[in-house]
Amino acid sequence: MSAAIFVPAIAFVITYFVVDVPDPDAIAAKETQTVTLYYADGSKMVDIAQNGIRSKVSYAQLPDVVKHAVFAAEDATFEENAGFDVKSIVRAVWIQLSGGHSGGSGITQQYVKQATGDDAPTLSRKWLELVSAFKMNNETSKQDILTAYLNTVYFGRGAYGIKAGAQAYFGKDLDQLDPSEAAQLAGMIQGPSKSEDATYRTWRWTNVIAQMVDKGWMTASERAKYTAPPALIDRDKARPTTLTGARQAIEDQVLDELTQQPFGITVDQAERQGVKIYTTIDPKAQDAAEQAVTSVMNGQPRSLRQALVAVNPKTGGVTAYWGNADAGVPDNAQTLQQPGTAFEPFDLVAALQQGISPTSVFNSASPQTFDARQIANAEDHYPCKAQCTLAQALQYSISTELANLVYNRVSTKSVADAAHQAGVPDQVDGTKLLVGENGGTPDINIANGGGSTQVRPIDLAAAYATLAGDGQRRAPHFISKITFSDGRSFARPDDAVAAFGPNSQQIADEVTSALSGGAQQNNLGLTGPWPTAVKTGVQPLDGGNNAKAWTIGYTRSVAASVWVGSDKYEPILDKDFNPIAGNGLPGKIWQAFMNGYLKAVNAQPESFPR
């Protein structure tokens, strides 16, 4: 026997006798610790574990269709493998060596990981996990392993265990689930924090249902009878004692971020360790946001949706967040929307990066045609008349002049690059942002935020926060620190970077200067002595209507993005049937929020650099 085989075999045997197999009863006894969320001022937001739904189930209570859906989603060879699937591990290693990401863990390995609370991305941890899974497979029946796993795994919506999951998602007992619902529930094990994301749910359902057919647990004719469950039961019915209204979305974002770097802790692991999560949400800012949205939108059409995200430019922390307030409605702060003219600051960033002065003048005649795309200005006359500088073109949304700049000088790719540098991500859930219709270079529409140009409200809040922070980009985040019951503490490190290179501060301050008159220009001035920079924007439709409307603005201490639109690409009208512009409903929400928050914290005026 060669050393390449002999040494690993000896190591495996030694490890086998050293490791302990998780005791499901002992693990269950530990599931009483609390995960507590706190506001930025240290006051308690919510206890997650106390609000969570827990229900146990025996193996005999697991219907075959549920078991098969779980196998299809997590471990197709569970009933035959030795605690791990060699093919899956080899495939995962190959994917990771190729630059991708794949876990490769089967059900037994996942249970060991949950039981130990150790999810470190190290070879030693994975080795112990594999040997422990093998030993557990030898000492514990498959039925007990599966039951223990499905009684502890987190499904989102505050539900721990598959029985609670069925109630939280569909309001049903396990034996009432049809194959489609079982596939949906099993598919969410990999992404419980995305329970309210209909696109993600459909994607996971499609993968699981296809695997069920492939493994013979469902025939093709049976598959043809089902479609993905169109909706879940109301969130309040699924988890009545959790955060309600707009703050539900905050909890979702916090728990999702917890699983990402730099923390990398699952909700289940956090609960077993009694984690305290300190968020960046300022209760005074959150109160101001909710009051602003509800007061301005009172009496407006129910079909209108809103989003408000406020970011601290000095830290990147999200201080206030409104994604939705109604159960079953998507988190609008995370949905992709056309930014319209609110995207135009990145035209000026691209120009400044190429040495083009903000006092330069380009052709502003209207309309103009670029690659068969006609672009027109919203107005015929501006205070600067026909000789408007680029700074003035940005201030007054002179779309033809900015399109001329982008088309003839800086390029559409440079504008996309500038937006990415400011904080707009390259992709969201697999969708590449700021690219052309076929994934290539964006077309001229990007100059004015139209066409295939899409961003999320949280992205624009973060990107404008970069401008407010002298060109220092920080990733928007909800968690500032976590502490464990054993006294350990981990604070999120400052990830500040000069967004636009060595001249980042000068570039950011030039753009801020161009936006400094936006509040007064749009009748959105604040009631205190706080210098502001503001940009409104719309995505126009024919007939003088708009499909999306934005106001984004900042002081030195807070940047806030407000979006108003609908679930469809259609004209948005207020209660008086008037088209909604940027300085309309979104502008009034922004103004009310900024006034309310800055007054509540007694914010001192901070001047922008000249």
C-alpha positions in Angstrom: 0.0 0.0 0.0 1.4 3.4 -1.0 1.9 6.2 1.5 -0.6 8.3 -0.4 -3.3 5.8 0.7 -1.8 4.4 3.9 -1.3 7.8 5.7 -4.8 9.1 5.1 -6.3 5.7 6.1 -4.4 5.7 9.4 -5.4 9.4 10.0 -9.0 8.4 9.3 -9.0 5.6 11.8 -7.4 7.7 14.5 -9.8 10.5 14.0 -12.7 8.0 14.0 -11.9 6.9 17.6 -11.3 10.4 18.8 -14.4 12.3 17.5 -17.7 12.3 19.4 -21.0 11.7 17.6 -23.6 14.4 18.2 -26.4 13.3 20.5 -29.7 14.6 19.1 -31.3 14.7 22.5 -28.4 16.8 23.9 -28.5 19.1 20.9 -32.2 19.6 21.4 -31.6 20.6 25.0 -29.3 23.4 23.9 -31.9 25.0 21.6 -33.2 27.4 24.3 -30.6 30.1 24.0 -31.7 33.5 22.6 -30.4 35.5 19.6 -31.1 39.1 20.4 -31.0 42.0 18.0 -30.1 45.5 19.3 -30.4 49.0 17.8 -27.3 51.1 17.3 -27.9 52.8 20.7 -27.8 49.5 22.5 -31.6 49.2 23.1 -33.2 45.9 22.4 -34.9 45.3 19.0 -36.2 41.8 19.3 -35.4 38.3 20.7 -35.3 35.9 17.7 -35.4 32.6 19.5 -38.3 33.5 21.8 -40.3 34.6 18.8 -39.3 31.6 16.7 -41.7 28.7 16.1 -40.4 25.3 17.1 -42.2 22.0 16.5 -40.8 18.5 16.7 -41.8 15.6 14.5 -41.1 11.9 14.6 -39.9 9.9 11.7 -43.3 8.2 11.3 -44.8 11.6 10.8 -42.6 12.4 7.8 -44.5 11.7 4.6 -42.6 10.1 1.7 -43.1 13.1 -0.5 -41.5 15.3 2.1 -38.5 13.0 2.6 -38.0 12.7 -1.2 -38.1 16.5 -1.6 -35.5 16.9 1.1 -33.3 14.3 -0.4 -33.7 16.0 -3.8 -32.8 19.3 -2.3 -29.9 18.3 0.0 -28.6 14.8 -0.4 -30.0 12.5 -3.2 -28.0 9.5 -2.0 -28.7 9.9 1.7 -30.4 6.5 2.1 -27.4 4.6 0.6 -24.3 6.7 1.4 -21.9 6.3 4.3 -22.6 9.7 5.8 -21.2 11.5 2.9 -21.4 11.3 -0.9 -18.0 10.9 -2.5 -19.1 12.2 -5.9 -20.6 15.3 -4.3 -17.4 16.0 -2.4 -15.2 15.5 -5.5 -17.6 17.8 -7.5 -17.5 20.4 -4.8 -13.7 20.4 -4.7 -13.5 20.7 -8.4 -15.9 23.7 -8.4 -14.0 25.4 -5.7 -10.6 24.8 -7.5 -12.3 26.3 -10.6 -13.1 29.5 -8.7 -16.7 28.7 -7.8 -18.4 27.8 -4.6 -20.1 24.6 -3.5 -20.6 23.0 -0.2 -20.7 19.3 -1.1 -22.1 18.4 2.3 -24.8 15.7 2.7 -27.5 15.6 5.3 -25.4 13.8 7.9 -22.5 16.3 7.5 -24.9 19.2 7.7 -26.3 17.9 10.9 -22.9 17.5 12.4 -22.1 21.0 11.4 -25.3 22.3 13.0 -24.7 20.2 16.1 -21.1 21.4 16.6 -21.8 25.0 15.6 -18.5 25.0 13.7 -18.7 26.3 10.2 -15.1 27.4 9.7 -14.0 27.1 6.0 -10.9 25.0 7.0 -9.7 21.6 5.8 -9.3 20.4 9.4 -13.0 21.3 10.2 -14.2 19.6 7.0 -12.1 16.5 7.8 -13.6 16.2 11.3 -17.0 16.8 9.9 -16.6 14.0 7.3 -15.2 11.5 9.9 -17.9 12.4 12.4 -20.6 11.9 9.8 -19.2 8.5 8.9 -19.1 7.5 12.6 -22.6 8.8 13.2 -23.9 6.9 10.1 -22.5 3.7 11.7 -23.9 4.3 15.2 -27.2 6.0 14.4 -30.0 4.9 12.1 -30.7 6.8 9.0 -34.2 7.5 10.3 -32.9 9.1 13.5 -30.3 11.2 11.6 -33.0 12.5 9.2 -35.4 13.2 12.0 -32.8 15.0 14.1 -31.8 17.1 11.1 -35.3 18.1 10.0 -36.2 19.0 13.6 -33.4 21.5 14.0 -32.8 23.0 10.5 -34.0 26.6 10.1 -36.5 27.3 7.3 -36.9 31.1 7.6 -39.9 33.0 8.8 -38.9 32.2 12.3 -39.6 28.4 11.8 -37.2 25.8 13.2 -37.9 22.3 12.0 -39.8 21.1 9.0 -43.1 20.8 10.8 -43.0 24.5 11.9 -41.8 25.3 8.4 -44.9 23.8 6.8 -47.0 26.0 9.0 -45.0 29.1 8.5 -45.0 28.8 4.7 -48.4 27.2 3.9 -50.3 27.1 7.2 -50.5 23.3 6.8 -49.5 20.1 8.6 -46.8 18.0 6.9 -49.3 15.4 5.7 -51.3 18.1 3.9 -48.4 19.2 1.7 -48.6 18.3 -2.0 -45.4 17.5 -4.0 -45.0 21.1 -5.2 -45.3 22.6 -1.6 -42.9 19.9 -0.3 -40.4 20.8 -3.0 -40.7 24.5 -2.2 -40.1 23.9 1.5 -37.2 21.6 1.0 -35.6 24.0 -1.4 -35.5 26.8 1.1 -33.2 25.0 3.4 -30.3 26.5 1.5 -31.6 30.1 1.7 -34.0 30.5 4.6 -33.4 34.3 4.8 -34.8 34.6 1.2 -38.2 33.3 2.1 -39.9 36.5 0.8 -38.0 36.6 -2.5 -40.3 35.1 -5.0 -37.6 34.8 -7.7 -35.3 32.9 -5.4 -38.2 30.6 -4.3 -39.1 29.8 -7.9 -35.5 29.1 -8.7 -35.0 26.7 -5.8 -38.4 25.0 -6.5 -37.4 24.4 -10.1 -34.1 22.7 -9.1 -35.7 20.5 -6.5 -38.7 19.4 -8.6 -36.3 18.5 -11.5 -34.2 16.4 -9.1 -37.2 14.6 -7.9 -38.1 13.6 -11.4 -34.5 12.7 -12.2 -34.2 10.4 -9.2 -37.6 8.7 -9.9 -39.5 10.1 -7.0 -41.9 11.7 -9.4 -42.9 11.0 -13.0 -42.7 13.5 -15.8 -46.5 13.4 -16.1 -46.9 14.0 -12.4 -44.4 16.9 -12.6 -46.5 18.5 -15.4 -49.4 18.9 -13.0 -47.5 21.3 -10.7 -46.2 24.9 -10.8 -44.3 26.7 -8.1 -46.5 27.8 -5.3 -47.4 31.4 -6.3 -47.4 32.8 -2.7 -46.9 32.1 0.9 -49.4 32.7 3.7 -49.3 36.2 5.3 -46.1 36.8 7.3 -48.1 37.9 10.3 -49.9 34.6 10.4 -46.7 32.7 9.9 -44.9 34.3 12.8 -47.3 36.6 14.7 -44.9 37.6 17.6 -41.9 38.8 15.5 -41.2 42.3 14.4 -44.1 43.8 12.4 -44.5 46.3 9.7 -41.4 47.8 8.1 -39.1 46.3 10.7 -39.7 42.7 9.5 -37.5 43.5 6.5 -34.8 44.7 8.8 -34.7 41.4 10.7 -34.5 39.6 7.3 -31.6 41.6 6.2 -29.8 41.3 9.5 -30.1 37.5 9.5 -29.1 37.3 5.9 -26.0 39.4 6.6 -25.1 37.2 9.6 -24.5 34.3 7.3 -22.2 36.3 5.0 -18.6 37.4 5.4 -17.1 38.7 7.6 -19.4 36.9 10.1 -20.4 33.6 8.4 -22.7 32.2 11.1 -25.9 30.5 10.4 -29.0 31.4 12.4 -29.0 28.0 13.9 -25.4 28.3 15.0 -26.1 31.8 16.4 -29.0 30.5 18.4 -27.0 27.7 20.0 -24.3 30.1 21.0 -26.6 32.8 22.3 -25.4 35.5 20.0 -26.2 39.2 20.5 -26.3 41.1 17.3 -25.8 44.9 17.4 -27.3 46.5 14.3 -26.6 49.8 12.7 -30.2 50.8 12.8 -30.7 54.1 14.7 -34.1 53.9 16.4 -34.6 57.7 15.9 -33.8 57.4 12.2 -36.1 54.4 11.9 -38.9 56.2 13.6 -38.4 59.2 11.3 -38.4 57.0 8.2 -41.6 55.2 9.2 -43.3 58.5 10.1 -42.2 60.1 6.8 -43.5 57.3 4.6 -46.8 56.8 6.4 -47.6 60.5 6.6 -46.8 61.3 3.0 -48.4 58.2 1.6 -51.5 58.5 3.7 -54.5 58.5 1.3 -52.3 57.7 -1.8 -53.2 54.7 -4.1 -52.5 51.3 -2.5 -50.8 50.2 -5.7 -47.9 52.5 -5.1 -44.8 51.0 -3.5 -42.1 52.8 -1.6 -38.5 52.2 -0.5 -36.3 54.3 1.8 -32.7 53.5 2.8 -30.5 55.7 4.8 -26.8 55.1 5.1 -24.2 56.7 7.4 -21.4 57.9 5.0 -18.8 57.7 7.7 -19.4 54.0 8.5 -21.5 52.5 5.7 -24.1 51.4 8.3 -27.7 51.4 7.3 -29.4 53.7 9.8 -33.0 53.5 8.6 -34.7 51.0 6.3 -38.2 50.7 4.7 -38.6 48.0 2.2 -42.2 47.2 2.7 -44.8 47.2 5.5 -47.4 44.7 4.2 -47.1 40.9 4.4 -46.5 39.2 1.0 -45.1 42.3 -0.6 -41.5 42.2 -1.9 -38.8 44.1 -0.1 -38.7 47.1 -2.5 -35.4 48.3 -1.2 -33.8 45.2 -2.6 -35.7 45.1 -6.0 -34.0 46.2 -9.2 -35.4 49.5 -10.6 -34.5 51.9 -13.4 -33.0 54.9 -11.7 -33.7 57.4 -14.5 -32.0 60.7 -14.2 -31.0 59.9 -10.6 -28.1 57.9 -12.2 -26.6 61.0 -13.9 -24.1 61.9 -11.2 -22.0 58.9 -12.5 -21.8 60.6 -15.9 -20.0 63.5 -14.2 -17.8 61.1 -12.2 -16.7 59.4 -15.4 -15.9 62.8 -17.0 -13.9 64.0 -14.0 -11.9 60.7 -14.0 -10.9 61.5 -17.6 -9.9 65.1 -16.9 -13.0 66.7 -18.3 -13.9 69.9 -16.3 -17.4 70.3 -14.8 -17.3 73.7 -16.5 -17.1 72.1 -19.9 -20.0 72.7 -22.3 -21.5 70.1 -24.6 -24.4 70.3 -27.1 -27.7 70.5 -25.2 -30.0 70.8 -28.1 -33.2 68.7 -27.8 -34.0 66.2 -29.1 -30.8 64.4 -30.3 -30.4 60.9 -31.7 -27.7 58.5 -30.6 -27.6 55.1 -32.3 -31.2 55.4 -33.3 -32.2 56.3 -29.8 -33.8 59.7 -29.5 -33.2 61.6 -26.3 -35.1 64.7 -25.3 -34.9 67.1 -22.4 -37.8 67.5 -20.0 -37.8 71.3 -20.5 -37.1 73.6 -23.4 -35.3 76.3 -21.4 -32.9 76.4 -18.4 -31.4 79.2 -16.4 -28.1 78.6 -18.1 -29.9 78.8 -21.5 -28.0 77.1 -24.4 -24.5 77.2 -22.8 -24.9 75.0 -19.8 -21.9 73.5 -18.1 -21.7 69.8 -17.2 -22.3 70.7 -13.6 -25.4 72.6 -14.6 -26.5 69.8 -16.9 -26.4 67.5 -13.9 -28.2 70.0 -11.7 -31.1 70.5 -14.2 -31.1 67.0 -15.7 -30.3 68.2 -19.2 -30.3 64.7 -20.6 -29.1 65.5 -24.1 -25.9 67.2 -22.9 -25.0 64.4 -20.6 -25.8 61.8 -23.4 -23.5 63.9 -25.7 -20.8 63.7 -23.1 -21.1 59.9 -22.7 -21.5 59.1 -26.4 -18.8 61.3 -27.8 -16.2 61.4 -25.0 -16.3 59.2 -21.9 -18.1 56.0 -23.1 -21.0 54.1 -21.6 -18.6 51.6 -20.0 -16.8 54.4 -18.1 -20.2 55.4 -16.6 -20.9 51.9 -15.6 -17.4 51.6 -14.1 -17.9 54.8 -12.1 -21.2 53.6 -10.7 -19.6 50.3 -9.6 -16.7 52.2 -8.1 -19.2 54.3 -6.1 -20.9 51.2 -4.7 -23.4 49.7 -7.2 -22.6 46.0 -7.2 -21.6 44.1 -10.3 -24.4 41.6 -9.9 -27.4 40.8 -7.6 -28.5 37.2 -7.2 -26.9 36.2 -10.5 -28.2 39.2 -12.5 -25.3 41.3 -13.9 -25.9 45.1 -13.5 -25.1 48.0 -15.8 -24.6 45.9 -18.9 -26.2 45.9 -22.3 -29.3 43.9 -23.3 -27.2 40.9 -24.2 -24.7 41.3 -21.4 -22.2 43.4 -23.3 -21.3 47.0 -23.1 -24.3 49.2 -22.0 -25.9 51.4 -24.6 -26.4 55.1 -24.5 -29.5 54.7 -22.2 -27.1 54.4 -19.3 -26.3 58.1 -19.5 -29.8 58.9 -18.3 -30.5 55.8 -16.3 -32.9 54.1 -18.7 -33.1 51.0 -20.8 -31.4 48.0 -19.2 -29.9 50.2 -16.4 -31.1 48.8 -13.1 -30.1 49.3 -9.5 -31.7 48.8 -6.1 -32.6 51.6 -3.8 -30.1 50.4 -1.3 -27.4 50.5 -4.0 -28.0 54.2 -4.8 -28.1 55.1 -1.1 -24.7 53.5 -0.7 -23.3 55.1 -3.9 -24.5 58.6 -2.9 -23.0 57.9 0.6 -19.7 57.5 -1.2 -20.1 61.0 -2.6 -21.1 62.4 0.8 -18.0 60.7 2.4 -15.4 62.4 0.3 -15.2 59.5 -2.1 -14.6 56.8 0.6 -16.6 53.8 -0.4 -17.9 51.4 2.3 -20.2 48.5 1.8 -23.7 49.1 3.2 -24.4 46.8 6.1 -26.8 46.2 9.0 -24.5 44.6 11.6 -21.8 46.4 13.5 -20.8 43.8 16.1 -21.8 40.4 17.4 -21.0 39.0 20.9 -21.2 35.4 22.1 -22.4 34.0 25.4 -18.8 33.0 26.3 -17.7 36.6 26.1 -16.2 36.6 22.6 -16.9 39.6 20.5 -16.4 40.4 16.8 -16.8 43.9 15.3 -17.2 44.5 11.6 -13.9 46.0 10.3 -14.0 49.3 8.5 -13.7 48.5 4.7 -13.2 52.1 3.5 -11.5 52.5 0.2 -10.9 55.5 -2.1 -13.6 54.8 -4.7 -12.3 56.8 -7.6 -8.6 56.4 -7.2 -6.0 59.0 -6.0 -8.3 61.9 -6.9 -11.4 60.3 -5.2 -12.1 63.1 -2.7 -11.8 65.9 -5.4 -14.1 64.0 -7.7 -16.7 63.3 -5.0 -16.6 66.9 -3.9 -17.0 68.3 -7.4 -20.2 66.2 -7.9 -21.4 67.3 -4.5 -20.9 70.9 -5.5 -23.0 70.3 -8.6 -25.8 68.8 -6.5 -25.7 71.4 -3.7 -28.6 73.4 -5.1 -30.9 70.5 -5.7 -32.9 70.9 -2.5 -33.9 74.5 -3.1 -34.3 73.9 -6.8 -36.9 71.2 -6.1 -38.5 72.9 -3.2 -37.1 70.3 -0.8 -35.1 72.5 1.4 -34.7 71.4 5.1 -35.9 73.4 8.1 -32.5 73.3 9.8 -29.0 74.7 8.9 -27.9 71.5 7.3 -26.0 71.8 3.9 -27.4 69.2 1.5 -26.8 67.7 -2.0 -29.9 66.4 -3.7 -30.8 64.7 -7.0 -34.3 63.8 -8.2 -35.0 61.4 -11.0 -37.7 59.7 -13.0 -38.0 57.0 -15.6 -40.3 58.7 -18.1 -43.1 57.2 -20.2 -45.0 58.6 -23.1 -47.6 61.2 -22.5 -45.8 63.0 -19.7 -46.1 60.1 -17.3 -43.4 58.4 -15.3 -42.9 54.7 -14.3 -40.4 55.3 -11.4 -39.6 58.4 -9.3 -36.7 59.0 -7.0 -35.2 61.5 -4.6 -31.7 60.9 -3.3 -29.8 63.3 -1.2 -27.3 63.7 1.6 -25.7 65.7 4.3 -22.3 64.9 5.7 -23.9 62.6 8.2 -26.6 60.7 6.3 -27.4 59.8 2.7 -31.0 58.7 2.0 -32.5 57.1 -1.1 -36.3 57.2 -1.7 -38.1 55.4 -4.5 -41.8 55.4 -5.4 -43.2 53.1 -8.1 -45.4 50.1 -8.6 -45.1 46.4 -9.2 -45.7 47.0 -12.9 -44.1 49.1 -15.6 -47.0 51.6 -15.9 -47.7 55.2 -15.2 -47.6 56.1 -11.5 -50.2 58.7 -10.4 -51.0 60.2 -7.1 -54.4 60.4 -5.4 -55.3 63.4 -7.6 -54.3 61.5 -10.7 -51.3 63.6 -11.3 -48.0 62.1 -12.6 -45.5 61.5 -9.8 -42.2 63.3 -10.3 -39.0 63.0 -8.3 -39.8 66.1 -6.2 -43.4 64.8 -5.6 -44.1 61.9 -3.3 -40.5 60.6 -3.1 -39.2 64.1 -2.5 -41.7 64.8 0.2 -40.8 61.5 1.9 -37.1 62.4 1.7 -37.6 65.9 3.1 -39.8 64.7 5.9 -37.3 62.0 6.9 -34.3 64.2 6.8 -36.0 66.9 8.8 -37.4 64.5 11.4 -34.1 62.6 11.9 -31.7 65.5 11.9 -33.9 67.3 14.4 -34.3 64.2 16.6 -30.5 63.7 16.9 -29.8 67.5 17.1 -27.4 67.2 14.2 -24.9 69.9 13.9 -24.4 71.5 10.5 -21.3 70.2 8.6 -20.2 72.0 5.6 -19.2 70.3 2.4 -15.6 70.9 1.2 -15.3 73.7 -1.3 
